[in-house]
Amino acid sequence: MELSILLEYGWVLLLLIAIEGLLAADNALVLAIMVKHLPEDERKKALFYGLVGAFVFRFGSLFIISFLVDVWQVQAIGALYLLFIAINHILRKLVIKNKDVNKAKKEEKKSGFWGTVFKVELADIAFAVDSILAAVALAMTLPNTNIPNIGGMDGGKFLVIFAGGLIGLIIMRFAANFFVKLLHAKPGLEIAAFAIVGWVGVKLAVFTLGHPDVGIISYEFAHSTEWKLIFYTVLIGIAAAGWFLTKKTDEKQPSE
């Protein structure tokens, strides 16, 4: 494999690790809130089932999407979905977060063990789709490699998405507390993370509009170096804004 291709794949993998880390921290925080009302032993079991479900659903989603990745209708749905979850999360975070948190707390206190596990698994499905769609959108414009196809996708692209997803699970299991503390210290990073997800949705939309069967914009532009430079410049700008424009909080985290 050529050095330029290795560097491009390495850059995308680093981006996936950063995005997966922030999303995994947010996901872990949601799961912690969902199970906090349970006794400690049941809480650990519910979180274990949640981790197993996250693994199964995440890589199940990857195999399914790998066969559908070249269908422009699927690309369009994926782009709209990424834009929806980004806008929805940011609006909820900025506008109605207190109402949602109070409502969630009331609902979760009424759930028994298996009811909570069921809700955790539903959340896992949503997290899996979010994560894999964002990873696929980032990887789709990478150059093909000489690695044989896995599923319905170029082997190199599949492996970089697989690695990003696996690292996300490792972060969710072992490093979530670090990222939760980071999000608490720099709350703007959470909004930035979902703004990046939305921007990845824009990238997937451009890729869709440049599909040969759609042709609204040129295929060459959708795969061009110029568009990649625009995409990564804006992406880095969003991340930098999330880091530098948010005020660091010195308050202690509220007890669970």
C-alpha positions as CSV (number, residue, x, y, z in Angstrom):
1,M,0.0,0.0,0.0
2,E,1.3,3.4,-0.9
3,L,2.5,5.8,1.8
4,S,0.0,8.5,0.8
5,I,-2.9,6.0,1.2
6,L,-1.5,4.8,4.6
7,L,-1.4,8.4,5.8
8,E,-4.9,9.1,4.6
9,Y,-6.2,6.0,6.3
10,G,-4.3,6.8,9.5
11,W,-5.7,10.3,9.6
12,V,-9.3,9.0,9.2
13,L,-8.6,6.4,12.0
14,L,-7.4,9.2,14.3
15,L,-10.6,11.2,13.5
16,L,-12.7,8.1,14.2
17,I,-11.0,7.6,17.6
18,A,-11.7,11.2,18.6
19,I,-15.3,11.1,17.5
20,E,-15.9,7.7,18.9
21,G,-14.3,8.8,22.2
22,L,-16.7,11.7,22.6
23,L,-19.7,9.8,21.4
24,A,-18.8,6.8,23.6
25,A,-18.5,9.1,26.7
26,D,-22.0,10.6,25.9
27,N,-23.4,7.1,25.4
28,A,-21.8,5.8,28.6
29,L,-23.3,8.7,30.5
30,V,-26.7,8.0,29.1
31,L,-26.5,4.3,30.0
32,A,-25.3,5.2,33.5
33,I,-28.3,7.4,34.0
34,M,-30.6,4.7,32.7
35,V,-29.4,2.1,35.2
36,K,-28.6,4.3,38.3
37,H,-31.8,3.4,40.0
38,L,-31.0,-0.3,40.2
39,P,-29.2,-2.0,43.1
40,E,-25.5,-2.2,42.5
41,D,-25.3,-5.9,41.5
42,E,-28.2,-5.5,39.0
43,R,-26.7,-2.2,37.7
44,K,-23.4,-4.0,36.9
45,K,-25.3,-6.8,35.1
46,A,-27.4,-4.3,33.1
47,L,-24.3,-2.4,32.0
48,F,-22.6,-5.7,31.1
49,Y,-25.6,-6.7,28.9
50,G,-25.5,-3.2,27.5
51,L,-21.8,-3.6,26.5
52,V,-22.5,-7.0,24.9
53,G,-25.5,-5.5,23.0
54,A,-23.3,-2.6,21.9
55,F,-20.8,-5.0,20.4
56,V,-23.4,-7.1,18.6
57,F,-25.4,-4.3,17.3
58,R,-22.4,-2.2,16.2
59,F,-20.8,-4.8,14.2
60,G,-24.1,-6.2,12.9
61,S,-24.8,-2.7,11.6
62,L,-21.4,-2.6,10.0
63,F,-21.9,-5.9,8.1
64,I,-25.4,-4.8,6.9
65,I,-24.3,-1.4,5.8
66,S,-21.3,-2.8,4.0
67,F,-23.6,-4.5,1.6
68,L,-25.8,-1.4,1.1
69,V,-23.1,1.3,1.1
70,D,-23.2,1.9,-2.7
71,V,-27.0,2.3,-2.9
72,W,-27.6,6.0,-3.2
73,Q,-31.0,5.8,-1.5
74,V,-29.3,4.3,1.6
75,Q,-26.6,7.0,1.4
76,A,-29.4,9.7,1.3
77,I,-31.2,8.2,4.3
78,G,-27.9,8.0,6.2
79,A,-27.1,11.6,5.5
80,L,-30.5,12.8,6.6
81,Y,-30.3,10.6,9.7
82,L,-26.9,12.0,10.7
83,L,-28.1,15.6,10.2
84,F,-31.3,14.8,12.2
85,I,-29.5,13.4,15.3
86,A,-26.9,16.2,15.2
87,I,-29.6,19.0,15.1
88,N,-31.9,17.2,17.5
89,H,-29.1,16.6,20.1
90,I,-27.8,20.2,19.9
91,L,-31.3,21.7,20.2
92,R,-32.1,19.4,23.1
93,K,-28.8,20.3,24.8
94,L,-29.3,24.1,24.3
95,V,-33.0,24.5,24.6
96,I,-34.9,21.7,26.4
97,K,-32.3,19.6,28.2
98,N,-33.7,20.1,31.7
99,K,-37.2,18.9,30.7
100,D,-35.7,15.8,29.0
101,V,-33.5,14.9,32.0
102,N,-36.3,15.2,34.5
103,K,-38.6,13.2,32.3
104,A,-35.9,10.5,31.8
105,K,-35.3,10.3,35.5
106,K,-39.0,9.8,36.3
107,E,-39.3,7.1,33.7
108,E,-36.2,5.2,34.6
109,K,-37.2,5.0,38.3
110,K,-40.3,3.1,37.4
111,S,-38.4,0.4,35.4
112,G,-37.5,-2.9,36.8
113,F,-34.3,-4.8,35.9
114,W,-35.4,-6.4,32.6
115,G,-37.3,-3.3,31.6
116,T,-34.1,-1.3,32.1
117,V,-32.1,-3.9,30.2
118,F,-34.6,-3.7,27.3
119,K,-34.3,0.1,27.2
120,V,-30.5,-0.1,27.4
121,E,-30.5,-2.5,24.3
122,L,-32.7,-0.1,22.4
123,A,-30.3,2.7,23.2
124,D,-27.4,0.4,22.0
125,I,-29.2,0.0,18.7
126,A,-29.4,3.8,18.3
127,F,-25.8,4.3,19.4
128,A,-24.6,1.6,17.0
129,V,-26.4,3.2,14.0
130,D,-25.1,6.6,14.9
131,S,-21.5,5.4,15.2
132,I,-21.4,3.2,12.1
133,L,-23.1,5.7,9.8
134,A,-20.6,8.4,10.9
135,A,-17.7,6.0,10.4
136,V,-18.9,4.9,7.0
137,A,-19.5,8.4,5.8
138,L,-15.9,9.3,6.8
139,A,-14.4,6.2,5.2
140,M,-16.4,6.1,1.9
141,T,-14.2,8.6,0.1
142,L,-11.0,6.9,1.1
143,P,-9.2,5.3,-1.9
144,N,-9.7,1.5,-2.4
145,T,-6.9,-0.8,-1.3
146,N,-5.7,-4.2,-2.5
147,I,-7.2,-5.9,0.5
148,P,-10.0,-8.2,-0.5
149,N,-13.6,-7.1,0.1
150,I,-15.1,-7.9,3.4
151,G,-18.9,-8.0,3.3
152,G,-19.7,-5.7,0.4
153,M,-17.0,-3.1,1.1
154,D,-13.3,-2.7,0.3
155,G,-11.3,-4.5,2.9
156,G,-9.2,-1.5,3.9
157,K,-12.3,0.7,4.4
158,F,-14.1,-2.1,6.4
159,L,-11.1,-2.6,8.7
160,V,-10.6,1.1,9.5
161,I,-14.4,1.4,10.4
162,F,-14.1,-1.9,12.4
163,A,-11.1,-0.5,14.2
164,G,-12.9,2.8,15.0
165,G,-15.9,0.9,16.3
166,L,-13.8,-1.4,18.4
167,I,-11.9,1.5,19.9
168,G,-15.2,3.2,20.7
169,L,-16.3,0.1,22.7
170,I,-13.0,0.0,24.5
171,I,-13.4,3.7,25.4
172,M,-17.0,3.1,26.5
173,R,-15.8,0.2,28.8
174,F,-12.5,1.5,30.2
175,A,-12.0,5.2,29.4
176,A,-15.5,6.6,29.6
177,N,-14.8,8.3,32.9
178,F,-11.9,10.3,31.4
179,F,-14.1,11.5,28.5
180,V,-17.0,12.3,30.8
181,K,-14.7,14.4,32.9
182,L,-13.4,16.1,29.7
183,L,-16.9,16.8,28.6
184,H,-17.7,18.2,32.0
185,A,-14.6,20.4,32.0
186,K,-15.2,21.5,28.4
187,P,-19.0,21.2,27.8
188,G,-18.7,22.7,24.4
189,L,-17.0,19.6,23.1
190,E,-20.2,17.6,23.3
191,I,-22.0,20.1,21.1
192,A,-18.9,20.2,18.8
193,A,-19.0,16.3,18.6
194,F,-22.5,16.3,17.4
195,A,-21.8,19.3,15.1
196,I,-19.1,17.1,13.6
197,V,-21.6,14.3,13.2
198,G,-23.8,16.7,11.3
199,W,-20.9,17.9,9.1
200,V,-20.2,14.2,8.4
201,G,-23.8,14.0,7.3
202,V,-23.2,16.9,4.9
203,K,-20.2,14.9,3.5
204,L,-22.4,11.9,3.0
205,A,-25.0,14.1,1.3
206,V,-22.4,15.5,-1.1
207,F,-21.3,11.9,-1.8
208,T,-24.9,11.0,-2.5
209,L,-25.5,14.0,-4.7
210,G,-22.4,13.1,-6.7
211,H,-23.5,9.4,-7.1
212,P,-23.6,8.5,-10.9
213,D,-27.3,7.6,-10.6
214,V,-28.2,11.0,-9.1
215,G,-25.7,13.4,-10.8
216,I,-26.9,16.6,-9.1
217,I,-23.3,17.6,-8.5
218,S,-20.3,16.1,-10.3
219,Y,-18.9,12.8,-9.2
220,E,-15.4,14.2,-9.6
221,F,-16.1,17.0,-7.1
222,A,-17.6,14.7,-4.5
223,H,-14.3,12.6,-4.7
224,S,-11.9,15.5,-5.2
225,T,-9.0,16.7,-3.1
226,E,-10.6,20.1,-3.0
227,W,-13.7,18.8,-1.3
228,K,-11.7,16.7,1.1
229,L,-9.6,19.8,2.1
230,I,-12.8,21.8,2.6
231,F,-14.3,19.0,4.7
232,Y,-11.3,18.5,7.0
233,T,-10.7,22.2,7.4
234,V,-14.3,22.8,8.6
235,L,-14.1,19.7,10.8
236,I,-11.0,20.9,12.5
237,G,-12.5,24.3,12.9
238,I,-15.6,22.9,14.6
239,A,-13.4,20.8,17.0
240,A,-11.2,23.9,17.7
241,A,-14.2,26.0,18.4
242,G,-15.6,23.4,20.8
243,W,-12.3,23.4,22.7
244,F,-11.3,27.0,22.7
245,L,-14.7,28.8,22.8
246,T,-16.2,26.9,25.7
247,K,-15.5,28.1,29.2
248,K,-13.8,25.5,31.4
249,T,-16.0,24.5,34.4
250,D,-14.4,24.1,37.8
251,E,-17.5,22.9,39.5
252,K,-17.8,19.4,40.9
253,Q,-19.8,17.0,38.9
254,P,-23.3,16.4,40.4
255,S,-23.5,13.2,42.3
256,E,-25.4,10.4,40.8
